[in-house]
């Protein structure tokens, strides 16, 4: 349980705590939050919309295997998925409606002018079928027969027209929820409370994990302002699995779990639990492990296996619909108490007591080949490749067998917009020792020699690591191909666009935050992008000073601080998008000669600004802060999410898609901003694309466009593209036209 936020302090004098640089936990998960609440954080906090669809519990066959390198949870978006049935439930919690009806016949009335009589005809009755068993949503539990509401009328005897009406009061009212049962063959799990990611784990054996924490499926605290601070949190429930007749076939469930990783350590009262379904909604606890109050907690991945045939209640498991689920008990007030799951594997004919999982896996996406940044303008890279590229860059392949395994691998690089190939390895065969790791390194910048497009400020280079297992029977093939992207746009960045923590200054007195960058050539600074993280702790009515320095007084001798620009009265921007960056344009472009400069802010506010902090990259050597009249260098690991925008164009990138993933449901437009062609990464080509301006007016329509449109005729500005499939709204994506 967490009683206060966890901070790392830099102290500058015994007993002096007037101001400090701090790191704090996020109170929510921006990835999950903005999947559900695209319209705005503040409104969403007031009223949570219902998650009003269920995954069709189609039975899976062995083997069941998920290494979480792909998304196999219940989807967030049902566009394109078939709705099997609509379920009306009075037990499940969801969007609540009121059904009002008549227990006896209701009528339609009309006035016959010839006979001067009121004629009546009965309305058709209806049947309302309820599915109130959450353990078996396909089984009807109750049927209501009734008649719709009706009106009594007063008629004009000359014309027969209605001149007044009175609704007959309903004699029955019931409150109910509506759920749509959706069939998704990609889903292995019935829910989506877990967070599928590659940012929070440490010392991984495979790309991707499922993280259980103190947040719900919306990325918000489970307690939902209830006042309860501790209790059951996330759940990860499998679809039904056919184990009928396999009670003597060596059926074993195994998985890996990690405590904390790069996240928050579960405390002693916290726990991770595995349960098997017995019948209905009755579950049996099979295994559990507690957290720890020790800072020396083992954060390596640990292996667990369960032999189903050895359990006392095995008769309940070897059916045609076996289910298991993971749960955690945690502080349910925020993004706390992280457990990471990997390699959940259920199969027959397994040998108990192995202590490992048999698979060859790519452990991480290819590392960023840039040496100094994660993203930078193409103009500052093209002619400076040797100094801006790593001497080598790498990815890892893990052998999770207890025997030497042979793998064939290669590395592929291409330009994401055009598909232009840049580099392809020949297939390389290698032997990897038992439980060993092969660190694959690739060549330096010489392979970019033939790729030097000019007259562009947007280039995205995709790098893919691919691997084939030779003479092996892998648990998973999902993790045999992993891609990463390097964006050359109009800003410099040290971060990957994903905040795991928050950083800021708090306390009394004047405080300054300076972030160091270096230009390879003269340029103009146009704007600064800042990602402010918190939604529960907002400073929207407060102000600070945006500042640009040519140099700062690192020697603290009273000289050397050269301020190029300062603007007071700047307001905070909290944007309703995943890891969105607020734009802080300068009043006019600031010319900066080649060399070092600093961007940041000054504040008198005592509150912590809570700027997003990426823990997967380390830029602390470029972070400086000023408190109690002195400049200091940060010792906090991470990369603050602040980016200077440079170049000749006055309109900066508003929210950067800096780390696109191949996960199901992930959609985005690129390049963003766009000048002529705009491409869409979507699961299927839309039938129609409509473009709307900020006033809501439709300015362009494209029929059967495929996955690209020409926006060269649009005026510069911010637009929304609406992509439709089969006449139904499917995706809305914002973009900038330069």
GIMO-V760453 format. One record per helix or strand of 3 or more residues. SS is the DSSP state (H for helix, E for strand). FROM is the first residue (numbers start at 1). TO is the last residue. If there is no record, write none. Layout:
# GIMO-V760453
SS;FROM;TO / SS;FROM;TO
This chain:
# GIMO-V760453
E;19;25 / H;30;36 / H;41;46 / E;53;55 / E;64;66 / E;82;89 / E;96;102 / E;107;112 / E;117;122 / E;125;130 / E;142;147 / E;151;155 / E;162;167 / E;172;183 / E;195;197 / E;209;212 / E;230;238 / E;252;259 / E;271;279 / E;282;290 / E;302;307 / H;308;310 / H;314;316 / E;324;331 / E;339;347 / E;360;362 / H;378;380 / H;385;388 / E;393;399 / E;405;415 / E;421;424 / E;428;432 / E;437;442 / H;445;448 / E;459;470 / H;478;480 / E;481;488 / E;501;507 / E;511;519 / E;523;530 / E;543;551 / E;562;571 / E;582;592 / E;595;603 / E;611;614 / H;620;622 / E;623;627 / E;630;633 / E;642;646 / E;668;670 / E;677;681 / E;686;692 / E;698;706 / E;708;710 / E;717;725 / E;728;737
